[in-house]
Amino acid sequence: MSTLLADFLVRKPEGYYCRYGDFFIDASNPVMHNVVSHAHGDHASSGHDYVYATHATSLFMAYRYKQNRKDSYQVKLFNSPFKIGAVEITFLPAGHILGSAQILMEYRGVRYLYTGDYKLQADDTCEPIEVQQADVLITESTFANPDISHPDPAEEIKKLDGHASNILLGTYVLGKAQRITDLINRYCPDRKVLVHSGILPYHRLYDQHGLKKLDYEPYNRREMKQGEQNKVYLVPPMTFNSYFRATKVLRAFASGWKRLQAQNDIELYISDHVDWNDILQYIKMVNPKEVWTLHGDGSILKRYFNEKLIVRDVLSA
């Protein structure tokens, strides 16, 4: 019988480390071998000798970290196993953003599945999540709380049509902004999407390498002020916060966090993470012997399963 290794993946200052293959996952500081789940800044960083990532993730990283050597990227296809040391690794779609991957690791007959950030909700702008069973599920726990339930994104985005005004909409530049654009295109077709210069390069990368074309225009001050009051201006978080004196617009921020909805004119609960019920559903689908948690508080999940399933944080080295 294969032995499940409690220290297969551990938390170190540089990131999550697998000593059995001598590689890191989503390292925040420079390392020799870094396997990257997706291109958000809290998972992807610069300065590594070798970066293992999907094609889209490598493109986003190459744009953001221009100082990286081009030959550092080891681009891997979904569902195409490769080895680092003695560990076989396979990227599986995570459904979070374009190119986002779960990292399935197999060692001595045991399967360890690191989710990265993931979601079960439909999203036409990225690859849908793929489920495979594993002995250990290593899951993010950003919203691992039964009080949190993400509503239907289509119904949320339709809130924008209930107001005869231009809208200033705060959104994260990669993944969320493109999903929001697609949702507006589909469910609020009379709304015109204007995109801040900080978001525009990622929209263009999605257009060139993504799954569908988005309908939007670069932000133009005159366009925003003239004509119909049907514009939705997508801006990064810092820009959104700096526009607190903006007039003749309604404010909204697309997020699953309640605190980011405070003092806005429109609440817009759209998240690219799993909520409590999604996590429970995913555990059932993966059917692991153990669940290891990271990127959040897994204590409620541990209490929920009690003695029925081992749930714990990833160990520190």
LUMTI-507589 format. One line per 5 residues: number of its first residue (from 1); their letters; for each residue x negated, y, z of C-alpha. Coordinates in steps of 0.001 Angstrom, whole numbers, plus 500000, padded with zeros to 6 digits. Each point is the difference from the previous one (the first is absolute). Layout:
BEGIN
NUM) A) X Y Z ~ ...
This chain:
BEGIN
1) MSTLL) 500000 500000 500000 ~ 498668 503446 499049 ~ 499134 502317 502870 ~ 501458 503505 500158 ~ 497217 502405 500964
6) ADFLV) 501026 502691 502478 ~ 497044 502173 498964 ~ 500414 499563 496240 ~ 500742 503727 499693 ~ 498940 502400 502751
11) RKPEG) 500081 503723 500540 ~ 496628 501769 499839 ~ 499198 503739 499900 ~ 499478 499803 496228 ~ 503279 498168 499336
16) YYCRY) 501414 496464 500060 ~ 497215 497454 499679 ~ 499902 496362 498866 ~ 496700 498488 501083 ~ 500758 496734 498196
21) GDFFI) 499664 501836 496688 ~ 497978 502966 501280 ~ 502370 502627 498623 ~ 502250 502756 501286 ~ 503581 500850 499151
26) DASNP) 501014 503670 499656 ~ 496775 501196 501612 ~ 499930 503663 501015 ~ 496177 500237 500083 ~ 497495 498839 497358
31) VMHNV) 499412 496227 499898 ~ 498475 497516 497547 ~ 503188 498163 498960 ~ 503382 501743 500396 ~ 503278 498420 498888
36) VSHAH) 502575 502785 499565 ~ 503733 499408 500254 ~ 501047 503300 498416 ~ 498794 503528 499287 ~ 501520 502032 502855
41) GDHAS) 497354 501875 501946 ~ 500538 498081 503244 ~ 499141 496758 498168 ~ 497617 501066 497222 ~ 496749 501872 500568
46) SGHDY) 496706 500759 498265 ~ 496389 498900 500236 ~ 500256 496197 499771 ~ 497579 497870 497987 ~ 502768 497779 498610
51) VYATH) 503711 500791 499918 ~ 502441 497191 499152 ~ 503318 501426 498853 ~ 502752 499799 497396 ~ 499714 502026 496806
56) ATSLF) 502384 502774 501123 ~ 498357 500256 503422 ~ 496581 500357 498396 ~ 501307 502787 497726 ~ 501476 501961 502895
61) MAYRY) 496816 499553 502041 ~ 497775 500995 497084 ~ 502000 503215 499594 ~ 499916 500842 503709 ~ 496437 498867 500763
66) KQNRK) 498050 501240 497012 ~ 496737 499471 501877 ~ 500496 496213 499923 ~ 497930 497995 497533 ~ 502187 498689 497194
71) DSYQV) 498288 496618 500187 ~ 501012 499643 503659 ~ 503565 499097 498970 ~ 500672 496295 499668 ~ 503435 500086 498366
76) KLFNS) 502172 496937 500610 ~ 503326 498958 498504 ~ 502993 498974 502054 ~ 500199 496238 500560 ~ 496416 499433 498811
81) PFKIG) 497981 498447 502849 ~ 496401 501060 500606 ~ 497488 499196 502709 ~ 497960 502089 502401 ~ 497744 497626 501851
86) AVEIT) 501993 496920 500954 ~ 503373 501776 500035 ~ 502333 499834 497011 ~ 501966 503228 499511 ~ 503092 500660 497915
91) FLPAG) 501751 503340 499493 ~ 503806 499831 500151 ~ 502264 502993 499251 ~ 501040 501833 503187 ~ 502747 502245 498591
96) HILGS) 498604 503062 501807 ~ 498575 502125 497148 ~ 498642 499269 496541 ~ 497165 497489 500312 ~ 500579 499320 503701
101) AQILM) 498994 496481 500990 ~ 500460 497520 502755 ~ 496757 498119 500589 ~ 500386 496235 500257 ~ 496892 498378 501482
106) EYRGV) 499432 496243 500059 ~ 497286 498371 502071 ~ 499652 496331 500913 ~ 503609 499248 499169 ~ 501541 502916 501957
111) RYLYT) 501787 502902 498289 ~ 499816 503502 501494 ~ 502208 502664 498380 ~ 499116 503654 500621 ~ 502932 502107 498817
116) GDYKL) 498449 503464 499879 ~ 502906 502437 499812 ~ 502998 498373 498354 ~ 503708 500373 499357 ~ 502881 497787 498950
121) QADDT) 502181 502777 498550 ~ 500181 500195 496221 ~ 497672 502522 498355 ~ 499713 500190 496222 ~ 496709 501924 500188
126) CEPIE) 497948 497129 501452 ~ 499682 496251 499876 ~ 502639 498250 502158 ~ 498763 498120 503028 ~ 499086 496348 499525
131) VQQAD) 500582 497547 502829 ~ 497797 497026 500766 ~ 499944 497901 503131 ~ 497004 500220 502314 ~ 498823 498640 503336
136) VLITE) 499284 503496 501344 ~ 501868 503160 499001 ~ 497951 503119 500725 ~ 502646 502707 499745 ~ 500106 503748 500301
141) STFAN) 502376 501093 502779 ~ 500515 503687 499210 ~ 503760 499772 500555 ~ 500146 496814 502099 ~ 502834 501305 502155
146) PDISH) 503654 498833 499926 ~ 501125 503626 500281 ~ 498587 500711 496522 ~ 501948 498997 496909 ~ 499232 501505 496600
151) PDPAE) 503128 500974 498033 ~ 500635 499355 496315 ~ 497601 502331 498121 ~ 502512 500539 497184 ~ 502582 501344 502457
156) EIKKL) 497357 502146 501706 ~ 498810 501642 496785 ~ 503596 500781 498995 ~ 500083 502429 502933 ~ 498048 502399 497789
161) DGHAS) 503024 500374 497724 ~ 502187 501249 502816 ~ 498355 503428 499992 ~ 500157 502783 497403 ~ 496449 501119 500652
166) NILLG) 496407 499357 499027 ~ 498277 497587 502378 ~ 496485 500009 501426 ~ 499245 496316 500600 ~ 496964 498898 501984
171) TYVLG) 498554 496636 499009 ~ 496773 498030 500134 ~ 498087 500456 496750 ~ 499395 496347 499099 ~ 502806 497469 499748
176) KAQRI) 502731 501900 501819 ~ 500004 502973 497605 ~ 500286 497731 496975 ~ 502761 497930 501588 ~ 501893 503168 500930
181) TDLIN) 499673 501286 496429 ~ 501389 496744 498645 ~ 502891 500016 502486 ~ 500898 503581 499054 ~ 499778 499137 496291
186) RYCPD) 502361 497077 500506 ~ 502505 501205 502587 ~ 499888 503804 499676 ~ 499583 500388 496219 ~ 501077 503650 500033
191) RKVLV) 497072 500858 502284 ~ 496720 501157 498451 ~ 496848 498759 501732 ~ 497102 502446 500317 ~ 496695 498634 501268
196) HSGIL) 497292 501740 502039 ~ 496471 499980 498571 ~ 498831 497752 502847 ~ 502486 497312 498958 ~ 499747 500414 496236
201) PYHRL) 496849 497851 499409 ~ 501641 497008 501690 ~ 503171 500417 497934 ~ 497827 499952 496890 ~ 498180 496865 501129
206) YDQHG) 503388 498345 500587 ~ 501078 501075 496501 ~ 496835 498534 498465 ~ 499734 496784 502000 ~ 503323 499502 501779
211) LKKLD) 503185 498105 499326 ~ 502178 502825 498641 ~ 499894 503600 498835 ~ 501053 502732 502413 ~ 501938 503136 499026
216) YEPYN) 498426 503100 501587 ~ 498248 503287 499264 ~ 497008 501705 501614 ~ 501071 502684 502467 ~ 500573 503416 498459
221) RREMK) 500879 502943 502242 ~ 502153 501659 497344 ~ 501867 496758 499299 ~ 500766 499616 503712 ~ 501441 503520 500235
226) QGEQN) 501997 500108 496778 ~ 502914 498073 498526 ~ 502094 497426 501790 ~ 499499 499272 503671 ~ 499338 496336 499225
231) KVYLV) 496250 499698 500592 ~ 498327 497602 502422 ~ 496434 501113 500668 ~ 497842 497147 501308 ~ 497160 501179 502243
236) PPMTF) 497371 498251 502201 ~ 500497 500045 503791 ~ 497511 502804 500714 ~ 501550 502200 497326 ~ 503459 499240 501346
241) NSYFR) 498940 501121 503470 ~ 498439 503191 498624 ~ 503261 500940 498230 ~ 501914 500468 503244 ~ 500988 503530 498923
246) ATKVL) 501243 498934 496554 ~ 503371 501562 499161 ~ 502814 499043 497648 ~ 499136 496310 500244 ~ 501168 497132 502175
251) RAFAS) 497345 497943 501768 ~ 499764 496207 500113 ~ 497220 497517 500773 ~ 500110 496393 498763 ~ 498938 497734 502849
256) GWKRL) 501166 497239 502296 ~ 498850 501988 503050 ~ 502749 501826 501866 ~ 497582 502659 501270 ~ 499296 501089 496408
261) QAQND) 503695 500683 499414 ~ 500234 502574 502792 ~ 500788 503588 498984 ~ 500588 499055 496355 ~ 503192 500829 498110
266) IELYI) 500384 496478 498604 ~ 499066 496744 501740 ~ 498373 497615 497547 ~ 499161 496636 501548 ~ 498031 498296 497231
271) SDHVD) 497138 497776 501112 ~ 497526 497782 498155 ~ 499546 497739 503027 ~ 501988 497087 501383 ~ 502409 500735 502827
276) WNDIL) 500865 497685 502903 ~ 502440 497788 498089 ~ 497639 499773 497027 ~ 497161 498811 502240 ~ 502215 497318 501516
281) QYIKM) 501121 498930 496538 ~ 496431 499872 498739 ~ 498825 497901 502937 ~ 502788 497555 499191 ~ 498984 499845 496324
286) VNPKE) 496267 499578 500663 ~ 500719 497483 502787 ~ 496690 500437 501866 ~ 498748 498157 503075 ~ 498749 503326 501401
291) VWTLH) 500577 503714 499331 ~ 497189 502510 500539 ~ 500930 503678 500050 ~ 498124 503175 499076 ~ 500679 503587 498869
296) GDGSI) 502586 500661 502684 ~ 501433 498575 503196 ~ 500782 496279 499869 ~ 501067 499691 503635 ~ 503752 500062 499302
301) LKRYF) 499559 497308 497358 ~ 498080 497895 502505 ~ 502775 500331 502599 ~ 502648 499212 497404 ~ 498465 496644 499096
306) NEKLI) 498960 499252 503600 ~ 498744 496394 500026 ~ 501585 499021 496656 ~ 497118 501368 497928 ~ 496529 501260 500875
311) VRDVL) 499867 503748 499305 ~ 496933 502047 500947 ~ 497810 502864 498862 ~ 496953 499300 497866 ~ 497149 499408 502440
316) SA) 497227 502532 500479 ~ 496472 498790 499334
